């Protein structure tokens, strides 16, 4: 079904699925330690049979529209892993070669001692991804890991921006643009 949808319809359907499947109302403590009246569980989207393909198409189109040139995409494990894979598959469906990568929270102390797994990012233009960000900590850690591995970070991109200051912090700390596919306002959240 997702292959026959035009981009506008794909974006609308993804928004519908996020509202239906990922927004959970009730008091929660976020990974940042902050409390919120709702939780956006985007793994319910990025690991969903229909929504995952839409995530890839929407994220790839957003970055293309912004003129971001890149050869690989990924971010801090776990939130970014399925986003990177979805984007990689969307690019492949268009005949493009974009690799995915995974950034470990810490560099391995054994084996290859890598923090960034997958095809090498050294010397390559890359985009750091995340499903959503509250404080910006995960994308910042991923940017640091990728840069330490020699990757040239072109942008940070998330599916949903919670409008809690992550955009400003990430742009200030990394010097790269921050993009998001949906705002919390589009989800009907205050």
Backbone bond lengths (Angstrom), bond angles and torsions (degrees), N, CA, C in turn:
res aa  C-N    CA-C-N  psi(-1)  N-CA   C-N-CA  omega(-1)  CA-C   N-CA-C  phi
1 X - - - 1.445 - - 1.520 111.79 -
2 X 1.332 118.31 -38.23 1.459 120.58 -175.78 1.518 112.36 -68.98
3 X 1.327 118.99 -24.58 1.456 121.31 -179.55 1.522 111.75 -70.03
4 X 1.326 118.77 -28.28 1.453 121.16 -176.53 1.528 112.59 -90.99
5 X 1.303 119.07 -10.11 1.452 121.86 179.96 1.526 109.98 -78.15
6 X 1.345 116.51 136.42 1.458 118.63 171.58 1.528 106.98 -71.24
7 X 1.326 116.99 167.59 1.463 120.48 -173.92 1.528 112.45 -60.16
8 X 1.319 117.49 -41.13 1.459 120.27 178.61 1.518 112.22 -61.22
9 X 1.323 116.15 -41.82 1.464 120.61 178.20 1.520 111.00 -69.97
10 X 1.323 117.06 -36.25 1.468 120.67 177.84 1.522 110.01 -63.77
11 X 1.326 116.43 -42.75 1.465 120.65 179.14 1.531 110.61 -64.38
12 X 1.316 116.77 -43.83 1.467 121.27 179.23 1.524 111.11 -63.02
13 X 1.325 117.17 -41.88 1.466 120.80 179.21 1.518 110.58 -66.41
14 X 1.342 117.96 -40.13 1.457 120.34 178.33 1.524 110.60 -63.32
15 X 1.314 117.28 -43.11 1.464 120.89 177.36 1.527 110.69 -59.70
16 X 1.309 116.53 -43.16 1.467 121.84 177.91 1.536 110.70 -59.54
17 X 1.326 116.54 -44.98 1.466 120.59 -179.91 1.528 111.91 -66.74
18 X 1.327 117.12 -38.19 1.465 119.96 177.77 1.523 109.60 -61.94
19 X 1.324 116.76 -48.27 1.467 120.35 179.47 1.525 111.47 -59.80
20 X 1.331 116.10 -41.60 1.467 121.99 -176.25 1.526 112.91 -74.39
21 X 1.331 117.08 -42.75 1.460 120.52 -170.11 1.526 115.57 -105.43
22 X 1.325 117.97 -28.31 1.466 119.32 -169.06 1.516 115.63 -104.48
23 X 1.319 118.14 -24.13 1.460 119.79 -177.71 1.520 109.40 -85.83
24 X 1.332 114.67 117.44 1.463 121.54 -179.21 1.532 107.10 -114.86
25 X 1.335 116.46 122.11 1.462 120.93 -179.18 1.525 110.55 -91.54
26 X 1.335 115.56 143.53 1.467 122.40 -178.90 1.518 109.07 134.62
27 X 1.331 116.69 160.56 1.465 122.13 -179.18 1.519 110.57 -65.96
28 X 1.330 115.82 127.77 1.469 121.11 177.06 1.521 109.61 -140.38
29 X 1.320 115.41 154.36 1.458 121.69 172.21 1.518 106.80 -103.61
30 X 1.319 116.18 122.42 1.456 122.33 -178.10 1.524 110.43 -79.31
31 X 1.327 117.15 165.87 1.468 120.91 179.83 1.520 111.27 -60.10
32 X 1.327 116.53 -23.72 1.464 121.26 178.05 1.522 111.57 -74.29
33 X 1.350 116.58 -12.41 1.452 120.98 -175.82 1.523 112.29 94.50
34 X 1.321 116.55 -11.35 1.464 120.81 178.49 1.517 109.64 -76.06
35 X 1.345 115.74 152.36 1.459 120.91 176.23 1.518 109.20 -98.30
36 X 1.325 114.77 148.31 1.463 121.04 177.95 1.522 109.17 -142.43
37 X 1.334 115.43 162.14 1.470 121.29 178.74 1.523 111.37 -91.74
38 X 1.308 116.16 1.46 1.462 120.81 178.46 1.523 108.55 -152.68
39 X 1.301 115.54 162.37 1.463 121.96 177.17 1.520 107.30 -132.12
40 X 1.308 116.61 136.74 1.453 120.81 176.86 1.527 106.41 -106.53
41 X 1.323 115.99 100.37 1.468 121.62 -177.24 1.520 108.93 -93.35
42 X 1.329 115.65 84.42 1.455 119.95 -174.77 1.520 113.76 -73.97
43 X 1.312 118.92 -10.27 1.473 118.78 172.75 1.529 109.85 -66.00
44 X 1.326 116.74 -23.32 1.472 120.41 174.40 1.534 110.48 -68.97
45 X 1.324 116.09 -16.47 1.462 122.23 178.14 1.522 110.37 -100.36
46 X 1.327 117.15 -52.37 1.463 120.86 -173.63 1.519 113.09 -67.01
47 X 1.326 116.98 -18.95 1.464 121.02 178.35 1.531 112.17 -108.86
48 X 1.316 116.89 12.06 1.464 123.13 -179.32 1.531 109.27 -91.74
49 X 1.320 116.56 139.67 1.469 121.61 -173.81 1.535 113.79 -56.65
50 X 1.292 118.78 -40.27 1.468 121.10 -179.81 1.524 111.80 -88.82
51 X 1.313 116.61 -44.95 1.460 121.02 -173.02 1.524 113.00 -66.53
52 X 1.313 117.95 -33.95 1.463 120.86 -177.97 1.527 111.87 -57.57
53 X 1.310 116.64 -45.67 1.473 119.86 179.14 1.525 110.96 -63.60
54 X 1.323 116.34 -36.69 1.461 120.54 178.07 1.527 110.74 -66.77
55 X 1.330 116.71 -40.28 1.466 121.23 177.27 1.522 109.58 -56.36
56 X 1.321 116.96 -48.46 1.462 120.66 -179.67 1.510 112.60 -59.13
57 X 1.317 116.80 -47.31 1.481 121.03 -178.99 1.520 111.67 -64.21
58 X 1.327 116.44 -46.12 1.468 120.80 -176.48 1.525 110.90 -67.13
59 X 1.323 117.49 -44.50 1.470 120.63 -179.36 1.527 110.60 -65.76
60 X 1.318 117.44 -43.45 1.464 121.02 179.86 1.528 110.39 -63.09
61 X 1.317 117.23 -44.99 1.469 121.36 179.40 1.529 110.85 -63.03
62 X 1.329 117.15 -40.79 1.467 120.79 179.58 1.529 110.17 -60.20
63 X 1.328 116.67 -46.19 1.465 120.93 -179.32 1.529 110.99 -68.24
64 X 1.326 117.02 -38.72 1.470 120.70 176.86 1.531 110.57 -62.26
65 X 1.326 116.52 -45.01 1.467 120.75 -179.55 1.524 111.40 -61.87
66 X 1.334 116.38 -30.63 1.467 121.24 179.02 1.531 111.74 -81.85
67 X 1.334 116.57 -6.74 1.454 120.33 179.34 1.524 114.60 78.29
68 X 1.313 117.02 20.62 1.467 121.12 -179.34 1.525 108.89 -80.05
69 X 1.321 116.32 122.75 1.462 122.70 177.61 1.524 107.95 -99.76
70 X 1.333 117.30 126.64 1.458 120.15 -178.95 1.511 110.78 -155.29
71 X 1.325 115.47 158.49 1.463 122.39 -178.19 1.517 112.99 -114.33
72 X 1.331 117.08 -12.85 1.463 120.61 -179.32 1.526 108.76 -152.59
73 X 1.339 115.49 154.74 1.457 120.61 -179.03 1.517 109.53 -145.78
74 X 1.311 116.08 142.01 1.456 121.48 178.59 1.503 109.54 175.57
75 X 1.317 115.14 -172.92 1.454 118.99 -179.16 1.502 110.79 -171.97
76 X 1.322 114.45 -163.66 1.452 121.24 -175.69 1.522 110.20 -67.50
77 X 1.330 115.40 130.15 1.454 120.02 177.78 1.531 108.09 -64.34
78 X 1.157 120.92 134.50 1.428 143.27 29.12 1.525 112.56 -116.67
79 X 1.318 116.90 -31.97 1.464 119.76 -174.90 1.513 114.36 -60.37
80 X 1.331 116.92 -36.89 1.461 120.57 -175.14 1.524 113.40 -83.58
81 X 1.324 118.22 -21.12 1.469 120.27 -173.21 1.526 113.62 -54.36
82 X 1.334 119.34 -54.36 1.465 117.88 -178.88 1.522 113.21 -71.56
83 X 1.329 118.48 -21.94 1.463 120.98 177.00 1.528 108.82 -68.84
84 X 1.332 116.48 -45.45 1.457 120.94 177.68 1.513 112.50 -61.54
85 X 1.317 115.92 -42.25 1.467 120.34 179.18 1.528 110.80 -65.10
86 X 1.323 116.89 -42.32 1.468 120.67 179.30 1.527 110.68 -62.41
87 X 1.343 116.44 -43.25 1.454 120.16 179.40 1.527 110.59 -65.08
88 X 1.326 117.26 -41.56 1.467 121.51 178.08 1.528 110.63 -58.78
89 X 1.337 117.07 -45.48 1.465 120.45 -179.74 1.532 111.68 -67.52
90 X 1.328 117.63 -36.95 1.469 120.37 177.65 1.529 109.97 -63.90
91 X 1.320 116.68 -40.97 1.470 120.27 178.23 1.522 110.69 -65.03
92 X 1.320 116.73 -43.93 1.468 121.25 179.34 1.530 110.29 -59.03
93 X 1.335 117.13 -40.38 1.464 121.21 179.32 1.529 111.34 -62.90
94 X 1.330 116.60 -22.58 1.470 121.46 177.80 1.529 112.01 -96.26
95 X 1.332 116.54 5.80 1.461 120.43 -179.72 1.516 113.60 78.95
96 X 1.327 116.56 20.34 1.462 121.85 -178.69 1.525 110.06 -105.69
97 X 1.317 115.95 153.65 1.467 121.68 179.91 1.522 110.24 -109.09
98 X 1.322 116.05 94.67 1.462 121.89 174.68 1.521 106.58 -123.41
99 X 1.329 115.59 122.03 1.464 120.85 179.28 1.523 110.36 -85.28
100 X 1.325 115.31 161.90 1.459 121.80 171.93 1.520 107.57 -110.87
101 X 1.329 116.06 156.13 1.457 121.47 175.23 1.520 108.68 -144.46
102 X 1.317 115.27 162.87 1.467 122.80 -179.83 1.524 108.05 -124.92
103 X 1.316 117.00 132.11 1.458 121.74 176.47 1.524 108.01 -103.85
104 X 1.330 115.40 118.88 1.466 120.34 175.89 1.528 109.18 -72.21
105 X 1.328 115.78 154.93 1.464 119.76 177.55 1.520 111.21 -64.31
106 X 1.321 116.68 -33.06 1.464 122.68 178.21 1.521 108.54 -137.23
107 X 1.309 116.32 151.53 1.462 121.07 175.47 1.522 109.13 -64.50
108 X 1.321 116.49 139.54 1.464 120.89 178.06 1.525 109.45 -63.66
109 X 1.314 116.19 146.10 1.470 120.54 178.94 1.524 111.27 -97.68
110 X 1.337 117.07 2.50 1.460 120.78 -179.57 1.532 109.28 -140.50
111 X 1.315 116.22 179.28 1.463 120.76 178.83 1.510 111.43 60.72
112 X 1.316 116.65 -128.35 1.467 121.97 -178.13 1.535 112.31 -80.65
113 X 1.326 116.71 -6.78 1.469 122.66 178.37 1.537 112.28 57.48
114 X 1.315 115.92 38.30 1.461 120.59 -177.20 1.513 111.48 -95.75
115 X 1.313 115.42 148.92 1.457 120.81 170.25 1.526 109.73 -101.70
116 X 1.338 116.63 -29.36 1.461 121.34 179.06 1.521 107.77 -106.19
117 X 1.325 115.85 118.78 1.468 122.51 -177.26 1.521 110.55 -104.08
118 X 1.328 114.75 151.70 1.456 121.45 -179.46 1.513 108.78 110.14
119 X 1.340 117.06 -165.39 1.459 119.49 177.05 1.537 109.77 -57.16
120 X 1.305 117.24 143.87 1.465 121.87 -177.40 1.528 111.32 -56.58
121 X 1.329 115.45 141.06 1.461 121.28 175.38 1.532 110.98 -101.10
122 X 1.324 116.42 -4.39 1.469 120.39 -176.10 1.531 111.45 -56.68
123 X 1.345 114.41 123.71 1.454 121.04 177.97 1.513 115.24 74.14
124 X 1.323 117.49 4.26 1.469 121.11 -175.58 1.528 111.14 -105.72
125 X 1.349 116.96 145.31 1.459 120.30 172.78 1.532 109.30 -75.20
126 X 1.337 115.81 129.37 1.461 120.39 -175.85 1.530 110.53 -135.70
127 X 1.325 114.36 161.81 1.463 122.08 173.43 1.519 107.08 -117.50
128 X 1.329 115.67 134.46 1.459 121.26 174.80 1.521 107.75 -92.56
129 X 1.329 115.90 129.63 1.460 122.75 -176.82 1.524 111.50 -113.25
130 X 1.319 115.30 160.74 1.460 123.13 171.42 1.520 106.14 -157.38
131 X 1.330 117.08 156.44 1.464 117.56 177.51 1.528 110.29 -75.03
132 X 1.330 117.40 -49.98 1.463 122.44 174.18 1.513 107.59 -152.03
133 X 1.320 116.04 158.79 1.458 119.25 -178.71 1.512 109.82 -140.03
134 X 1.324 116.04 134.81 1.458 121.97 177.61 1.523 109.71 -100.44
135 X 1.322 116.76 -56.51 1.465 120.90 -178.20 1.520 112.91 -100.88
136 X 1.327 116.84 -16.20 1.456 120.46 -176.95 1.517 113.34 90.84
137 X 1.327 117.93 -0.41 1.469 121.38 -174.76 1.529 113.30 -60.86
138 X 1.317 118.33 -44.84 1.471 120.29 -178.09 1.533 112.14 -65.57
139 X 1.335 118.88 -49.21 1.460 117.51 177.11 1.533 112.94 -61.74
140 X 1.332 117.08 -37.00 1.469 119.57 178.50 1.519 111.21 -62.60
141 X 1.328 116.90 -42.54 1.464 121.32 178.08 1.533 110.22 -64.26
142 X 1.322 116.07 -40.05 1.462 120.51 179.09 1.530 111.13 -65.76
143 X 1.326 117.53 -43.56 1.465 121.24 178.23 1.529 109.61 -58.69
144 X 1.318 116.55 -45.08 1.467 120.82 179.23 1.530 110.73 -59.95
145 X 1.331 117.15 -46.81 1.459 121.26 179.78 1.517 112.41 -61.92
146 X 1.331 116.29 -42.85 1.461 120.98 -179.47 1.531 110.40 -66.40
147 X 1.307 115.84 -43.53 1.479 118.67 178.90 1.524 111.06 -64.32
148 X 1.328 117.21 -39.04 1.469 120.16 176.33 1.517 111.86 -62.92
149 X 1.327 116.77 -27.15 1.466 121.85 178.64 1.534 111.67 -88.34
150 X 1.324 117.03 2.48 1.458 120.77 177.06 1.508 115.61 92.17
151 X 1.337 117.49 6.30 1.459 120.65 178.78 1.517 111.67 -75.96
152 X 1.317 115.79 148.96 1.464 122.64 179.37 1.534 108.30 -104.40
153 X 1.319 116.28 95.70 1.461 121.45 -175.25 1.526 109.79 -71.19
154 X 1.339 115.45 123.24 1.466 122.78 -178.80 1.525 112.55 -96.82
155 X 1.342 116.45 -28.35 1.460 120.92 -176.79 1.521 109.03 -169.62
156 X 1.333 114.32 164.06 1.465 122.57 169.17 1.522 105.45 -116.70
157 X 1.338 117.05 136.33 1.468 120.64 -178.67 1.520 109.91 -138.11
158 X 1.334 115.77 135.59 1.463 122.27 178.64 1.517 109.44 -126.75
159 X 1.321 115.79 158.76 1.465 119.77 177.51 1.524 109.68 -73.54
160 X 1.342 116.88 -51.64 1.469 121.60 -177.81 1.523 110.06 -124.69
161 X 1.324 116.26 129.14 1.458 122.08 174.16 1.524 108.47 -98.63
162 X 1.312 116.15 125.68 1.469 121.29 -178.16 1.529 112.80 -82.72
163 X 1.336 118.10 -1.54 1.471 123.23 179.66 1.529 111.30 57.48
164 X 1.321 115.82 46.64 1.465 121.30 179.80 1.527 112.01 -117.18
165 X 1.325 117.22 16.63 1.454 120.85 176.23 1.514 115.83 101.49
166 X 1.326 118.33 -2.99 1.474 120.66 -178.60 1.533 110.72 -60.58
167 X 1.310 117.41 -42.12 1.474 121.23 -177.93 1.523 111.01 -56.88
168 X 1.322 116.93 -52.87 1.461 120.86 -178.50 1.520 111.75 -61.99
169 X 1.321 116.82 -44.07 1.458 120.77 -179.24 1.529 111.49 -63.52
170 X 1.319 116.34 -47.32 1.467 120.80 -177.88 1.529 110.46 -63.38
171 X 1.329 117.38 -45.02 1.467 119.58 179.62 1.527 110.92 -63.46
172 X 1.324 116.71 -40.47 1.470 120.78 179.94 1.525 111.15 -66.63
173 X 1.327 117.02 -47.09 1.467 121.60 -175.08 1.530 113.85 -74.58
174 X 1.333 117.19 -32.02 1.464 120.10 -174.35 1.526 114.19 -103.41
175 X 1.322 116.64 -24.19 1.456 120.05 -176.73 1.516 114.03 75.76
176 X 1.340 116.86 14.40 1.469 120.53 177.59 1.529 109.34 -120.18
177 X 1.334 116.66 156.44 1.465 119.36 179.64 1.528 112.58 -70.79
178 X 1.323 114.39 152.99 1.462 123.43 179.59 1.522 106.93 -117.67
179 X 1.318 115.92 127.63 1.458 121.41 -179.85 1.522 110.05 -121.93
180 X 1.320 115.88 151.30 1.465 120.73 173.66 1.519 109.03 -140.79
181 X 1.337 114.02 145.98 1.463 119.68 -179.20 1.523 111.86 -78.99
182 X 1.347 116.20 -36.46 1.459 121.28 -177.40 1.536 109.75 -138.69
183 X 1.323 115.22 144.59 1.459 120.61 174.27 1.518 108.57 -97.96
184 X 1.317 115.35 161.91 1.472 118.18 177.87 1.523 110.22 -62.71
185 X 1.328 117.99 -27.90 1.474 121.10 177.37 1.525 111.13 -64.02
186 X 1.351 116.99 -38.16 1.460 120.21 177.93 1.529 111.51 -65.02
187 X 1.328 115.52 -23.32 1.468 120.12 178.60 1.539 110.97 -87.51
188 X 1.327 116.60 -2.59 1.460 120.48 -179.40 1.515 112.77 76.66
189 X 1.340 116.53 26.44 1.465 121.03 179.83 1.514 109.32 -105.38
190 X 1.344 116.14 140.36 1.482 118.07 -179.14 1.496 112.02 -88.97
